[in-house]
């Protein structure tokens, strides 16, 4: 048994210790936020925070998780949205939306470190996250809006 | 899960609108079943409106846009409309969700159904009030009489069951009265996607569900020889190996156990068919046996070419490209002896239901397909295949099985966008206008979608030996020029075999044909010493085509001059391209600016302008989202994308070996000018803006450097080599 803390709650999980965190979050904890995209840490769809830092949950064995895990469900809710979530809705920054989890989790960790980034810094911060619908321009606008800049 | 159509409609009181007559707005739909009596929408006793929609949401926003059309005609608040999509037991078969045809085809159908419902409710109210229906007003489902009396739709329906067969006599509102259509209504499902609560197919969990994975040979047409059952015997998770024909899969209790079993299982395959060398593809494509036909011909091309003052000829090539959905395909199936239920993100609920029924050797009325939204597909990706995989595995083990493809499954097995060769010869007259245009394209068909006549178009079906087919659709898309030339000929050489498995990728053959047509007209403009926009307009008659080019010139602040730019600013350039999509649908013109780094060969697209006309606009923000997506995705195809393979199969099996555009590669700005035409039917917007992008980039590279790129993608290595 491994114990992990997710969105402020401790969970005992039955998965084998080498199971990627993502499968535990999706299949045992029934969280829909983190997505399976590649299983290779190449696309970012599975991004969560571990102690506030972005991590690719598809490539982190559950036994290696020592810190507190936050998923997009733990970031904010419709009643109390994280500024980025509110900005993504305001900018309508999704098409299929499958990558959005990773965009928000990566950008929220980034903005926590750099609350007033330049456009080039935002682009660099999101460069490891892939979007296939081509919603990039809206995602950039949403991150700028959340950072308090003019969208 | 046991919901059937009758049960659903039997529930509470409702006004149920059915179509029964041919000849009205919906008769143009391809499926004859559309003319049978069947429910299109229901106004419930709670005032909610349920639309039984055969079209599905692929991330393009049609769920919202179609609901806007229904809310508009019914005069109810947008939030009252619920779109029930893609369930074969409950929804209308409106054909697959493809070809930028959802708003174009399903929009008028739903508009008519909603107008009929409103008319019926008004007549009921008029009878109740003893008033004339023409004097009644409706706001958010409340009908008011001139004397101040009110009644709601919910009260009118009450507990009664009211059937209404569409007469075709209800007249939809004139566009001038629209209050919901034409507004940027926010996407209904978007907040759930942002808060992580949206249940994509990848997140659906069924009680007692097992996890499956399929093991496929990397080589085309390799056949199953043997499997070493002992190779997975010691693995945890009650691993079961399923073999049927050439289909090999594993099922386990937990997902990670199924993944491990699929990786570990030892399977022997026969030697498959060797693929040609990638670098030989253009010549190999032209030499592939084909059926040739003339698609269009006017004047006398050969003699006009012989008499031209200047002639020019060029060949273009676009390689295989992939859909590259960010979420690999996924489906769940629950198959018992009595029947099957499939949960699938397919574009083709009904056709896929028919094909999977054949894979399962079951009558199709025993199979129900329930559509669940997946990752964006951009055409025929692996969604249908994963559905077939889950069905066969569930049938074998007698339990619900979820199959999620791995990244290498999706990259390796999804049907690819076909590689195409185009050759154009042209001649200028003494005035520098085009006297002759001779176009040829070598392409396979682009439509290998599963249906009753192609159960082998599902991989699991093919592995059972069921027949497949590749319909010719799409090879000719935008092969015919919109320009009017005195002498023109367009020929298609329809390839009779393909190197990789191919099917519909966004735009089918249109981006490739547009790349050739719109590059070549630029080459002729250069030969004529003309400005590329002026030169295009000179050869156009269609006023809507001319309008998008004029609009994009304004948006991009285009000052007329011939290309290339030359001089000390060389390295920066601009390019333009245009499409009248599929020669009947939306119009898009794109002008963009590039900077070419001569040392590295890297092409940076700095600014993009797009003028777009798709008739009456339903949701301007959703439309802009689609246009931006088309542009960014096709910039990626133009600059980077090329499915790599060796003689043994596809080697582009992850994002490192199939790179796509990243944030650092994006333009500074994408400016869009929407041309709204309320007096014209709504056309599609899911594809048109993609088609001109490749040529616009190639034309801009030429303007910047004087070098013509005729093979996609324009990678730094290729551009550098061309500049050397």
Interface residues (C-beta under 8 A of the other chain):
Chain A: X15 X16 X19 X20 X23 X26 X27 X30 X31 X32 X33 X34 X35 X36 X37 X38 X39 X40 X42 X43 X45 X71 X72 X73 X76 X77 X78 X81 X85 X88 X89 X92 X94 X95 X96 X97 X98 X99 X100 X101 X104 X122 X123 X124 X126 X127 X128 X129 X130 X131 X132 X133 X134 X135 X136 X137 X138 X140
Chain B: X58 X59 X60 X61 X186 X187 X189 X190 X191 X193 X194 X195 X196 X197 X198 X199 X200 X202 X203 X205 X236 X254 X255 X256 X323 X324 X325 X326 X327 X328 X373 X374 X375 X376 X378 X404 X406 X407 X621 X622 X625 X626 X628 X629 X630 X631 X632 X633 X636 X654 X655 X656 X660 X661 X662 X663 X664 X666 X670
